[in-house]
Amino acid sequence: MILPVNPWMMTPFVLMLSSIAIVPFISRHFWEKYYPAIAAALGLVTGFYYVFVIRNTPRLLLTCHEYISFIVLIGSLFVVSGGIHIRIKGIAKPYENVLTLGLGAILSNLLGTTGASMILIRPFIRANRARISAYHIVFFIFIVSNMGGALTPIGDPPLFLGYLKGVPFLWVIKRGWHIWAVSNAVVLAVFYLIDRWQFSHQPHEIRNRTRRSREDFDFSGMHNLVFLAVILAAVFIETPFFLREAVMILASVASYYTTRDDIHRSNDFNFIPIKEVAILFAGIFATMIPALDWLELNGAHIGLTLPSHYYWVTGALSSVLDNAPTYLAFLSAAFGQYNLVVDNSQHMALFLSSHPAYVIAISMGAVFFGAMTYIGNGPNFMVKSIAEQAHVHCPSFFGYILRYSLPILFPLFFMVYFLFFRASL
């Protein structure tokens, strides 16, 4: 149940985001030691407000359920993918990197952005080990961890929530495939130009290590594909309560204990990345409740009238809020604009047939803009953590935004607006 909230209660959320962005830049040692305490303290402020001030405990419990579902899904995918080892000898050429990222964009719609990211990030790093740079990790996050998963409900959580509300499984593919294709192609082209330039400046002995034979490829832990399929199938379990999460946990436990130790060692597998994501997103989920509630209650009254408005606002907030509830908040606002209710199946069918541009704009904004920051989507932080454990330099929070997402993604997203959302689809 959504109740009016004091706008000042959005302060813990602002402080949470500011801490993630600024504190590691000032003192990384302090952040690594105290970030669990910071997340817990700010989350408890919001929890106290909802339980004892406005007495809306059900809203807090709903968010707890959403958080548990979120972390169990990405955690189980993390564990299972950690048991899959892809070995590639030699150094990847630029066009091979493009093919890997393009494959990742497709797999993101079949395995989810988390599943595709966790399976591909380690071999991607290994294939570029001799010349790995920050931009390799950033573009991987752009494409595999975010933009690739914009076509199916499996791809990204916002689209799955839309599916549960009544958006047909193939509806977004039929109406948004061209937006997906153009956007990912542009990012891949930019990556290729950068990677080709960097590759051309490598020493001769590195460029000569690109020759491969069939023996240079190896796939271990194939039985984990079965557990991966079980987890993806469990996504569609709705009742009874927590059965979906129980199936995912059992699959991940079975995967962990049936995977050979040498495979985990080859992947440098440990639980540090998922631990960091679990703690930080617990704080984010808790502190963002007042912001989402305010949007739910006021979204229809803040001047949003066109699909392009919803594209930009949903996208901007999905960069820093969890994109799944942001998607729902603005989808509800768009329905309210026409005096329709998102939970009414007849209203859903009417809205999809009469105003499809709104749903496409909200969907693309929620998924695409998750690439704008490290906290825009769950896999982003895990990819960053895995890369740092592999001793790959990753840009800071602000460095990521200023050096990569603003100069590369923002012009692209403006192009998407100009081509597809400036007028009704």
N, C-alpha and C positions, 0 to 999 in steps of 0.2 A: 504494500500500500504506500502510495506517494503522499507525503504531507509537506506543507510549506516549510522551508528551512531558512534560517538566517544566512544571508549571503556571506557574512563574516566567517561562517563555518567552512568556506572554501579555502581559508588561509592554510590549514594543515596540508592540503593538497599542493598549494603553491610552494610551501616550504619543502614538501617531499620532493617535488620536481627540482627545486632550486638546489637542494642538497645533492641529488644525483648529478646535477650539472656542474656544480661549483666546488664542492668539498674535495672530490678526488683531484681536481686541478690544483687546489691549495696544498693538500697533504694526503697523498694516496695511502700512506701508512695509517693515518688516523681514520680514513674512510673504511679501509679494509677491516680495521679492528672494531669500529663502532657503528657501521651501517645497520646491523641488526637492531641495536638499541634505538637508533634514530627512527627506523621504520616502525618499530613497536610503539614508541612513545607517541608519534604522530597519529598512528592508527587508533591507539587507545583514546585519544582526545575525541575523535569522531565517534568511536564506540560509546563513550560516556554520554555524549550529546544525544545520540539516538536512543539510548536505553533510559537515561534518567531525566533528560530535559524535555524532549518532544515525545518520549514514550512510544517510539516506533521500532520496537525490537524486531517485529517480523521483517521489516526492510533490511535490517542488519543481518538477520539470519539468511535472507534470500541472497545477499551478496556473499555471505560465507559459503553457501551452496555453490554459487557461480564460481567462486575462487577455487573451491575444492575440485570442481569439475574441470576447470581450466588447468590447474597444476597437475592433476592426475593424468590428463590427456598428454600434455607436453612432457611430463616426467616419464610416462610409460613409453612414449615414442623415443625419448632420449635414451632410455635404458636399452630398448630393443635395437635401435640403430647403432648403439655402441657395441653390439655383438656382430655387426656386419663390417667386414674389412675388405676394402677394395684396394688392391695394390697395383700401382702403375709405375713402371720404371721409366727413366728418362725425364726430360724436361718438356712440359707442354708448350706447344707452339700457340701463338695468339688465336688462330682459327680453332684449335682444339679447345681452348678455354671458352671460346664463344659457344661451341657445340655443347660443352658441359653445362654452361649457364642456361642455354636454351633448353637442354634436356631437363634441367632443374625446374625451369618455368612450367614445363608440361607436367612433370612429376608432382609439382606442388598442388595441382588440381586433383591428383589421384591419391597422394599420400598426405596431403596437408602441407602447409609451409614448414611446420615443425619437422615432420617426417622427412621431407625432401632435404631440408637443411642439414639435419643430423646425419643423414646417410652420405651426403655429398661433400660436406665441408672438409672432412679430414683428407679424403683422396684429392680434393682440389688443392689443399695446402701442400700435400706431398708432391703432387705433380708440378708444382711451381716452387718447390723448396729452394732451389738455387737462386731464384730471382723474386721471391715473394715480396710484395709491398703492400702498404695499407690499402691502396685502391683495389687490390684483388678482393680483400675482405669486404670493403664497402659495396662494391658492385655485386658481390654474392648476396649481401643483405638486400640490396635494392631489388634484385630479380627473384632469387630463389626463396628468400624469407618473406617477401611481400608481394610484389607486383605479379609474380607468376600465378599466385593462387586466387585470381579474381574471377574465375569462371564457374566453379562448382561449389556446392555447400560443403564439400570435404576440404576445399582449398583453404578457406579462412573462416574463423568463427562468425563474423557478421553474416556471411552468406548462409551459414548453417542455421543461425537464428531466423533468418528470413524464410528458409525452407520449413522450419518448425511452425512459422506463422502462416504458411500456406503458399509461399512462392514455389512454383513447380521446380523440380530438380534441374531441368535443362533450360529454364526460362532465361537466366542470365547469359548462358552460352549463346543462345539464339540471338539475343539482342545486344550483347556486349563483346562478342568475339573480335570484331574489327577494332574496337578500342583497345582491347588487350593486345592484339597482334601489333598494331602500330606503336603503342607505348613501349612494349618490350623490345621491339625491333630497334627503336631509336636508342634505347639505353644500351642494347648490345652493340650497336654501331659505334656509339661513343666509347664504350669499353674497348672495342677492337682497335680503334685508332690510338688510344692511350697505350694499350698493351703492345701493339705492333711497334710503336715508337720506342717503348722501354726495352722490348726484346731486341730491337736493332742496335741498341747501345750496350748490349751485353758482350762480354769477352767471347772470342771465337770458340774457345773450348766449351762454353755453356751452350752456345747455339748449335754446336755439333752433337750435343747429347739429346737431340730430339728424335733420333731414329729409333724405331721400335719394331718388334716382331710380336707374334701372337703370344709367345712365352713371357712377354713383359707385362701381361695382365693376369690378375688372379683375384678370385672372389671367394672369401671364406665366411662361414657363418650363415650359409644359405637357409638353414632351417629357421632362422629368425624371420624370414619372409612370412612364414605361417603365423607367427605371433603378431607380426605387423598387420596382417589381414584381419586377425581376430580383433585387434584394437580398433581398426577402422570400421569394422562391422558393428562393434559395440557403440560407436558414436550414435547410431540410430536407435538405440534402446532408450525408451522414454520411461517405462514403468517396469517393475516396481522401483521405489526410491533407492538410489545409489547402486542398483544392479549394474548399470553401465560402468561406474567407477570401479566396482568390485572386479568385473571382468578384465578391465584394463590393468588393474594392479596384479591380478593373478597371472595375466599374460606376461607382464614385465618381470615378475619374480621368476616364472618358469624360464623365461629367456635368459635372465642373468645366471641362473644356476645350471643351465644346459649349454652355456657358451664356454668354450675352452679358454683357459687363462691366457694362453699365448695370443688369442685374438684381442682380448681386452688390453693386453700389454702393447700389442701392435698399434692399437687405436689410442694409446695413452689414456684409456678410459678411467675416469673417476667421477665423483658426485659433486665436485666443486661448482661446475657451471649451473647445474639444476638447483643447488643449494642457494646460490646467489639470486637466481631468478625467483625462487620460491619466497625468499625473504623480502626482496624489494617489491615484488608484485603483491605480496600480502599488504604492505604499506600503501601501495598505489590503489589497490582495490578498496581498502577501507577508507582512505582519505578522499577518494573521488566520488563517494556516494552523494554528498551534498551538491556537488557540481552537476552530476547527472540528474538528480531530483529537480534541481532548479531548471535545467534544460527541458525536462519532461513537462514541467508546469508552465514554462514560459516560451517554449520553442515556437509555438504558433503565434506569438504576439511580439516577435522581435524583427518583423519585417521580411520574413522569408516567404516569397511568393513564386519564384521561378526555380526550375531544376538547377540552373547554374548557381543560385544562392545555396541550395542544399549541397551541391558538389563542393563548394569552397568551405562552407562552415563545417560540414561533416568531416571533410578532409583535414581542416586545420585542427579541429579538436581531436581527431583520431591520431594526430601526431603526438599528442601528449596524454590523452585519455585512452583507456582500453577501447579499441574500436568496435567491439561487439555491442556493449550497451549504448555507445554513442550512435551506432547505426539504428538501434531500436528507438532511441529517443527522437531522432529526426524523422524516422519513418512514421512514428506516431504523430509527430507534428505535421507532416505532409498529409496524412490521412485526416487529421483534425481540420486542416484548411478547407476540406470539402465535406466537413461534418460526417466523416466516416470513422469507423473504429477498426484498428489494425487486427484485433482478435476476433473479428467477425468474418467468417469464411466468405459470405456473400459480398461483403464490403471489399475484401481482398480481391476477389475475382473482378469486381467492378473497377477497382482502382488500377489493377494491372492492365486491363483492357483499355481504360480511358486515359490513364496518365502514366504510361510506362517510363517516360523520361525521368520522372522523379525517382523511381526505384533504381534505375540504372545509375543515375547521378549519385545517389546516396551510396550505392554498392561500390562503385569505382572510387569515390572519395574515401570511403572507410578503408578499403584495402590498399589503394595506391599510396595514400599519405602516411600509412604506417611505416613507410621507409624513410620518412623525414628525420626521425630521431632514433636513438637506441631503444627508447621505451615505447616506440610506436607499435611494436608487436613483440610477443613473447620470444620468438626465435632469435630476434636481433641480439639480445643480451647473451644468449647461449652461444651464438656464433662468435661474438666478440670474446667471450670468456675462453672458448676452445682455442681460438686463434692466439690469444695472449699466453695460454699455457704452452702453446707450440712455439713461443718466443717470436711471434709475429707482431710487429708494431701496429697498433690500432690507434686511430685519432681519438682525442678526447671528445667529450660530449659536444662542446662548442666547436671543436675542430671538425667533427663529423658534419655538423650543420653548415658551418661557414665555408669549408673547403670543398664539400661534396654535394650535400643535398640541396642547398640553396642555388649554387651555380649550375647544377646538372638537372635535378629533379624539378625545381620550381619552373624553369622555362618549359620543360616538358609538360607539366601539369597545366600551364597556361595554354600550351598548344592544344592539349586535350579539350580544355574548356572552349577554345576558339573553334575547333573543328566539330565538336560533338555536342556541346551544351550551351553554346551562345544562343542558339535557337532551339526550340523543342525538337526532340528526336522524332 
